Amino acid sequence: MQKKILIVDDDQAIAGVIAEFVKLEGYGAATADSPNDALHLLSQDRFDAFLLDVDMPGGSGISLCRAIRGMKEYEAVPILFITAKPSHLEEAFAAGCDDFIDKPIDHRILRARLRGHMERAEQAVLLSSTRRLLDQYVSKRTREIVEKEALTGELPQPHRRNLVVLFTDIRGFTSLSEQVDPGELFSLISAELAIQVNLVYRYGGYVDKFGGDGLMAVFDGDDMATQSCLCALEMIRHASAASPGDRRIEQVGIGIHLGPVVIGNIGSTVHLDYSVIGMAVNLASRLCSQAPPLAIIVSKAVRDTVANGSCLTFTDGRQVAIRGLTDLVTVYTLGSDRE
């Protein structure tokens, strides 16, 4: 699609000359003789760059620049002033312009400046789009770490923290995979995991990784135990709401544990994963594997940390053997007194 530039100058002869030059460079062009006329055009069309005069009888080009920058869709578009009054330089840049070109116009300078700013704007759009897409593939926490590393040039050192780790798993996945078409199976799993992901973020956690037919989520903060439990209950309520005969994932089991983990970068310079590891992670995974369908198994550490006065209930306290651990582990079944 051809990019379009809006030229705002009360001298229509000058605006027309600039417009013809812009067209020769392969851009579309529109002209306005006042800020009000420009704002009217903005309400009807979308522009990719602006060439503005500073002083016009109908108002200030600097005020127009400020108004354009205040519009979300124009936060990063190039705005260049073309004027015979460079004394306004500081005020113009404070209003959000990108460049300043003196009159009379040297077409070589205008071409070079305009082309450079348009290319930078295209790169900014590409970067923003790539970032939005990456946000769908990596956790917010991972993105923040990457951005920090890009600024400092240093990888953060691994560190220990007490966190809540939550695992989900779909029971009977192997049997289900034999009964339905692979395409339908993928859609069913994806739909269920999408709901789980949204709930994790709604309750203040983040998804560390997917495990095929389940996920691993991490919660931190003062209320992490309560929030993780409320999130798990919501997942189970959703899974158990299916009507008989629905083609849906119903048999979900969940395990939750709170304990010390090591959080940091794992891998090599070729491929890194910012993740949490440790016995607390392994235990949460083991509790998940012990959870019956539509049940949540939590450790004693989670129960003891849940905020007083919450609606959560912990029943069927028992000691169980966990593979890899010598001592028995006390676990509970999580429920709610609102059920």
N, C-alpha and C positions, 0 to 999 in steps of 0.2 A: 504494500500500500504506500502511495506517495506521501511523504511527510509534508506538512503544511506549516508555513510561518506567517505570523501576524505582524504587520508593520504598522506602527502607530506614530503618526507625525502630522501636525496641523498643516504643513506645507505639502499639499498633495502632489506637487511636481516632483519633490524629492522622494516622497513615498512611492510614486510611480516608477521612478528610476531604480530605486532599491528593489521594487517588486520584479521588474524585468530582469535585473541581475540575478535575483534569487531563483527565478524560473529557469534561467540559463544554467544554473547549478543543479537543476533537476528537482527542485522543490516546488510545491504549490505555494501560492501567496495570496494573502488578503490584506486590505488596508483599512485603517480607521483614522479619523482626523481628530479624535479626542478620547480621553479615558472612558467616558460614558459610552461612546460608540464601540470602543474595544470590549467593554464588559458585556454589551448587548450581543456582540458577535460570539463572545465566549459562552453565552447561554445557549447558542444555537449550534456551535461547532467545536471540534477538538483541535488544538494546535500543538505543534511539537517544538516550537521555539518562538521567541518574541524579540523584535527589534524596536526599541522605544526611543522617542525623543524625550528630553528632560522637561523643558518648559513648553506648555501649550495653553492657548487661551481657555480651553475647556477644562483645565486642571493639570495637576502635576504628574509627570511620568513616573516619578519616584513613588508617589502614592499608589499609582496603578501597579507598579512592580511589587509593592508590599501586599496589595490585594491579591495579585496573582499567586505570590508565594504562599499566601494563606489558604489557598485551595489545595486540598490533598492531592488531586490528580496532577498538580503542577509543582509539586515540591522539588522536583529534580530537573525540570525542563530548562534549557538554556534561555537566559534573559540578558540581552546585550543592549546597552545604551549607545545611540549614535547622536552625538551632540557637539555643538561648538562651545560648550561651557564645562570644561573639565574641572572647574572649581567645585562642582557637585560630587566629585569622585567619592569622597568618604561617605557622604549621605546615601549615595546610590548603592554602594556595596553593603552598607548597613541595612538597606531595604531588601537585599537578597539578589542583586544582579550578579552576573558571572563575569562581565567584561565591559569595557568602555572604549568606543571607537570615535575618534575625532572627526568632525567635519572641517573641510570638505573630505569626502570619503575617498580613500584609496581602495579600489576594488580588490587589489591583491591582499591587502590587510583584512578586508571584510571576508574574502573567500577563505583565507587561512584560519581566521578566528572562528568563523561560523562552522567550518568543516570540523575543526578540532573540538568545539563544544558539542556538536551534534554526535560525533563519535563517542565522546565521553558519556553523553546522555544515554546512548545505546548500550554502552558497557554497564552503566548503572542499572538500567532496566534489566539487562541479562543477569547481573549479579543479584538483584532483588528477586527475580523469578527463580534463579537457582537456589537461593537461600530458602524461599518458600517451599520448594520441592524437597530440599534436604531436611527441612523441619519435619517432613512426613516420614523420613527414613531414619533419622537419628533423634534421640531425646533432646529436650531443651537443655538439659544439663551438659550433654556432650557438646552441643553447639556453643554453649557459653565457654566451655573449656578450650575449644578450638579457637574461638575469637580472642580469648585471653592470650593463648600461645602465639597467635599471629601478631599481637601487639608487643609481647615481651621477647618472643623468640625462644622461650624456655618451656619445657614440659613441666607441669606441676608434679611435685614429688608425691608418691603414695602416702596416705595417712590413715590412721585408725579412727573410726567413729562408731558410735552406737546408732544403729538404724533398724527400721522395721523392714523385713523382706517378705513379700507375698508372692506365692506361686499359684497359678491356676492350671487345671488340666481337664481335658474333656474325656470322660470315661467312655469306653467302648468305641474308641476312635478306629481301631483296626477293623472291628466288625462293621462299623458304619462305612468304611472305605470300600468294603466288599459289596455293599448293598446299593450304593448310589454311583452315578456317573462321576468321573473325576472333576469335570467342570462344575457340576452341582455341588460336589463335596467341597471344592475350593470356595465356592460362593457361601456355603453354609458356615464354614470355619471362619472365613473373612468377616462375615456379618457378626458372628458371635464375638470375635476378638475386637472388632471395632467398638462394640458396646462396652466391653471390658476396658479398653484403652480410654474411652471417654470418661468412664467412671473413675478410673485411676487419677486422671488429671483433675476431675471435678473435686475429688477429695484430697487434693494437695500432693499426690505422689507423682512419680514419673516412671515410664516403662524403661527398664534396663535392657531387656531383650525378649524376643519371641522364641518359643521352643516348639515350633511346628503346630501343635494343637493346644498350646497354652502360652502363658506369658510369665515373666518375672518382673515385679514392680517393687520400687523402693519408696519408702516414706521417711521423712525426717521432720524435725521440729518438735516443739514441746508437746503437741497433741497427736503425735504420729501413731501411737498405738490405737487410740480411739478412732482416728480417721481411717486407718487401714481396715479396722473391723467393720465400720459403717459401709465402707466401699465393698467389702466382701459380701456383706448381707444384701446389698443392693444387687450385686451380680447374681446371687442365688435367687433373689426374688424375680429377677428378669428371666432366668433360666427355667424356673418352675411355673412361669405364667403361660406356658404353651398349652394350647387346647389339644385334646386327643386327635391324633392324625396329622398334626402339623409337621411339616418337614423342617424341624428346627433342632438346634443343639440343646438338649435338656440336661444331660448328665454331666454336670460340672462339679469338680471337687477343688477345694482351696485349702492351702496351708499357710500359716502366718507365724513368724518368729521375730523376736527383738533381741539383738545382741551385737557384739563388736564385729566389725568387718574392716577389711582393708579396701580403700577406694582409690583408684588410680588408673593409669594407662597400662594396658596389657597388650603385648605383641612386639612388633619390630617397627623400624622406620618405614617399611613397605606398607604395613597395615596395622593400625592400632584400634583398640577397643577400650573406651573409658567405662570401667565397670567396677562392680564390687565383688569381692571374693572372701572366702573364709568359712569357718565352721557354721556360723549363723546362717549363711546362704544354703549350705548343704542341709542343715536341719530343717529349714523352711521347706525345701524341696521334698525331704523325706516325709514331713507332716502332710504335705499335699498328696503324696502317694498313698497315705493311710486314710485319707478322707473318703468316706463313702460318697456316692452320687448325691448332689444337692446338700452337701455338708461342708462345714468349715472347722478345721482342727487348728487350735492355737496352742502355743506353749505357755507355761506358767509365767514366763517373763512378760508376755503380752497381757495376760489376765491381771497380773499384779500392777501393771503400769497404766491400765485404762483409767480414765478420769472418774473420780467418784461422782455418783449421781447420774451416770449415763444410763441409757435404756438397755445396755448390753447385758446379756446373761451368759454365764459359763457353767455348763452342766457336765455330768458324767466324767468328773475328774478321775484320772487313772494314770498308771505308770506303764509305759510301753518301751519295748526294745527297739532301738534305732540302729540300723546297719551302720557300722563304722564307729559306734560309741560303746564304751564298756558299761557305763552306768545307765540305768533306766531313766527315761525322761517323762516328766509329768505333763500331761496334755489335757485339754478340755475341748468340748464341743461348743462352738459359739452360737448364740441365738439372740433374740431380742424380746423384751417383755411387751413390745408393741405388736408382735405377730399374732 
